[in-house]
Amino acid sequence: MTYVVQNTTDKTIFLSDLKAEIKPRGMLDLEMVASRNNIEISRDLHNAFKAKFLQLGKHTIIHTNASPKHKELEPNPIDEKKLAALIKSVIREEIKSPDNADIKRTVAESIDSLHKSIREQINSIKISEKISEIASKELNIDPEKLAEISQRSIEKISDEITSDENKQLGKKHKLNAGNLKKLADEI
Amino acid sequence: MAISVDAGTMNLVKAEEDDLVNGITFTLERNAFLQASTSEDTETTLKENNWSYVKHEDKYYILGEDAFKLKNLLTVGSRPENQGIIATQIGELRRPMQNGVLNTGEEKLSIAIIQKLIEKLAGKPRKPGEVLCFCAPSDPVNSNLSVLFHKSILTSFFKSLGWEVECIPEALAIIYSERPVAEDPNSDEKEAPYSGIGISFGSGMINIMFAFKKIPLISFSVTKSGDHIDQEAAKVCGLNVSAITRYKETKFNLDKIDPSNMKDAALEIFYNNMIDNTLSLFAEKFNQLENPIDVPLEIVVAGGTSMVPGFLNKFNAVLKGKSLPFKVKGVRAAENPLYSVAKGCLIKAMSVEGKKAKEETK
């Protein structure tokens, strides 16, 4: 999921609640100016998408033979609460029956991990759905162009990161180079 | 001085030549980080323990191996009686790469933190014109992952550090470092070096390359590799993925499968399936070659997922049971499976630097 948007109009668009300015026909990675949470709840962005003044950029790979898999929605999809109740009932059943502490613990651990991962997935779907719902039409952007725009916003964040310069990273392993130079000459 | 970086889903490996002792120095770091809880003495604690960390706004992030160790040390499991005590305090280990590429679903901050980690590892060139070669996965056949986006992001990042950047397909690096040789009746030497099949079994992806006389003829990747095996085996056994990973890395041996052990049985099935699927996909691609190569081909395997004891025997067993459209000269493991890709990239970087130097002296 990226938050690169393109202004489809010939006028500059201001998203005042994100303090963002998008030049006519220009593109902007909204993560340059705001956090994902603020982007998701931006009223101005919502309105701009509704009015089709902005398009959301996405990137897809074009070199693959794989066909994307689409999951059909179940007629009555299970929600997070139902799922939690179901998992709890399974745990209760498991804990009641066998008298083996290891099994109980293992089952509890795995169900807990499953529950957590499902909750994360539900959350990510919710976020993605929110932005796709309002961005009526997505725009395919050249992945290299998109990477360039994204790298600029990464660099901006990177400038704000401070680190301990003295600490050396990584485990070192020295090996005989053998015929490294010969191989480099050969290729 | 040329260097290389193998940015894998699990590990980051840097390779550089050590001229003085005719050696290569590999530096290995985990591709992960952990957010530390923030308090008044967080920074002091991090410094006292000599943990690698970065700070963004008022939050601290522990990097690489230190993050891994800390996570393992402090995780006491999610037993009901421990819930909310320790597990919630240390947070989740973050791995900003997934299936061999940068995970675009991650916040940009995650990618920025990993770039800091890579920057600390690779450093900056000592003089202009020094070459850094990194590898990128080939296009996946079973997913619509954005390989080009990943490659472009890393290229632009390494350039920003001042390097002259080269990028090669991951499995081609194995061909460069392991130098498989095929027979070639038409040449004077009767052999064709850099001709064979290189397969990198990483944690996120399997990368395959068939090259003949250095020329890549078939190149693709598959996303179901080590991480996928762990996830599927964990589901079958009803265990945490990390428990299966730990078991796989410390006790699992494909030569000594105990069928009554659920973990052994599940892992063997998924290893079997991974090798079988890889060979089938390769055979399919081989059949599409316009000019089929009929000389026996050597297969070289590398990558962390191939380091499980007994992997080579399992590979040979699966290979034996398959009808393939080419002859196999032999199967061997790379000299150093974890470093083979970084070494191949280093060879490429040195080659590019050498060629440039020659051109400049002309």
Interface residues (C-beta under 8 A of the other chain):
Chain A: M1 T2 E31 R36 H59 T60 I61 H63 T64 N65 A66 P68 R105 T106 V107 A108 E109 S110 D112 S113 S124 P143 E144 L146 A147 E148 S150 Q151 S153 I154 E155 I157 S158 E160 I161 T162 S163 D164 K167 L169 G170 K171 K172 H173 K174 L175 N176 A177 L180 K181 L183 A184 D185 E186 I187
Chain B: L12 K14 E17 D18 V21 N22 G23 I24 T25 F26 T27 L28 E29 L46 K47 N50 W51 S52 Y53 V54 K55 H56 E57 L63 G64 E65 G77 S78 R79 P80 T104 G105 E107 K108 L109 I111 A112 I113 Q115 K116 L117 K120 L121 D139 P140 V141 N142 S143 N144 L145 S146 V147 L148 F149 K151 S152 I153 S156 F157 S160 Y176 S177 R179 P193 Y194 K214 A234 G238 L239 N240 V241 A243 N336 Y339 K343 L346 I347 K348 M350 S351 G354
